[in-house]
Amino acid sequence: MRRARRGLGLALAACLWAAGTAARGGDYTWVAPGAGSWSTASNWSPPVGPPRSAGDRAIFSASGGGNCTALLPVDCGTLEVRAGYAGTLAGLSLKFKQVFVGGGTVLAAVTCNGDVEYASGVLTSLILEGEGVFSGTNGAALFSLRIAPACIRRRIF
């Protein structure tokens, strides 16, 4: 009976650990030296990508200078385009909980339902769907901004 309870406890602990790890997600860095597909695992580090869960973070930095094309819709946690990324991110539909653009060019409709920080680079289309903070600085080029009606709050003074 004790062994059964101990085994059950260990199994429960393993399940809880696995659920917490899956919910947390991971960091995936774009490392393709040339043009490549978002869906190709070897274009990411670790090479088990691409990022696809709510806890995952897609990072584009100087470590991968190649252009990235998302041929299928993307829906994951965070998009981080850092200064030093010289490539272009293009695609059909990119949806994230958080977005940071500090360089590069994003030629896709990016939908965000959380915070957006926009420092530099080019972002052609941004759709804000949820509550969050939008911050931008000089030197950033934003060509289209759409704010969903649910995001607009009226202040009465």
N, C-alpha and C positions, 0 to 999 in steps of 0.2 A: 504494500500500500504506500509506504514512504517513497519507494523508488518511482511509483506511478505519479505521485504528487510532484516529486522533484523533476521528473521528466516533463510533466505538464508545465511546471513553472519555467523550466529552461526553454521549452517550446514557445511559451507565451512571451518570454523576454526576447527571444530571437525575432518573433513576429513584430513586436513593438519597436525593436531596433531597426528592422528592415523598413517598416512604415515611416519612421522618422528620417531615415536616410533617403528614402524615395521622395519624401515631401520637401526635403532641404534642397535637393537637386545638386547640380555641379556647375563648374566653370568650364566652358568650351571655348578655346581660342582658335580663330581662323588662322591656319598656317600655310594655305595653298600659295605657292610662289607665282602661279599663273592663274588664269581664269578657271573657275570651277563651280560646281553645283553645291548648294547648301546641303543637299541630301547625301553627299558622298562623305562617308565616315573618315577617310584618310585626309580630308581637307581640314580636319579639326584635331586639336590636341586637348585631351586624349583622343586617340583615333577610334573611339567608340561612338562619337557623335553621329548625327548633329543634335544640338540642343532641341528638346521637344516637350519638356514638362514645365509646369508652372514654377518650379524652383530653379530651373536652369538659367544660366547667364551666357549669352553669346557675346564674345569679346573680339573686336576687330582692332588690331594694333599694328605696329611696324613689323611684327614677327611674320605677318602674312600680307604681302603686298598685292596679291592677286584679286581680281574682281570676283564677286560672289553673286550667283544668280539663284534665286529661290523659285523653282518651277512649280512648286506646290505651296499652298497656304502654310504659313508658319504661325504657331501660337505657343509662346513660351514666356518665361519670366522676365528677363531683362535683356535689353539691347544696349551694348556699350561700344560705341565707335570712338576710339581714343585718338588723340593727336598723334600723328606719325603714320596713321593708316592712309595710304595713298590710293587705295583702290576704290571701287564703286560697288555698292550693294544694291542690287535690283531684284525685283520680283513681283509676284502677283499680289499677295496680301500678307503683310507682316503685322502681327498683333503681340503686344507685350504688356506687362504690368508696370514696367519702368523703362524709361528711355534716356540715355545720355549720348549726345553727339558732340564730340570734341574735335572732329576732323573727318576727312574722307567725304564721299558723296553717297547719299542715299536716294536712289531713283525709284522709290516704291511708296505706295500709300502705307504709312505707318500708323497703326491704331494703338492708342495707349489708354489704359483705364487706371492710370496712377500718375506718379510724378514724372515730369520731363525736365531735363536740364540740357540746354542747347547753347554751347559755347562757341563753336566755330564749325566750318565745313558747310556742306550743302544738304539740305533736307527738303525734298520737293513737295511732300504732302504729309501733313500731320492731322490725325483725327483724334480728338480728345473725347473719350466716352465716359469716363468715371471721374470721381473726385480725386483731385491731386493738385500739385503745385507745378506751375509752368514757370521756368526761369530761362531767360535768354540774355545774351550779351552782344555787344557790337562785333561785327565781323562774321556773323552767322547769316546765312541766306535761307530764308523760309519762303517758299513760293505759294503754298496753300495751307490754310489753317481752317479746320471745321470743328466746331464745338457742338457736341450733341446737346439737345435741349435739356436733358436730365442733369447736365453739368452746370447749368447756369442758375445761380442763386440770386434772388432779388434781395437787395438791402433796403430796408425802410428806415429812414432817419426821423 
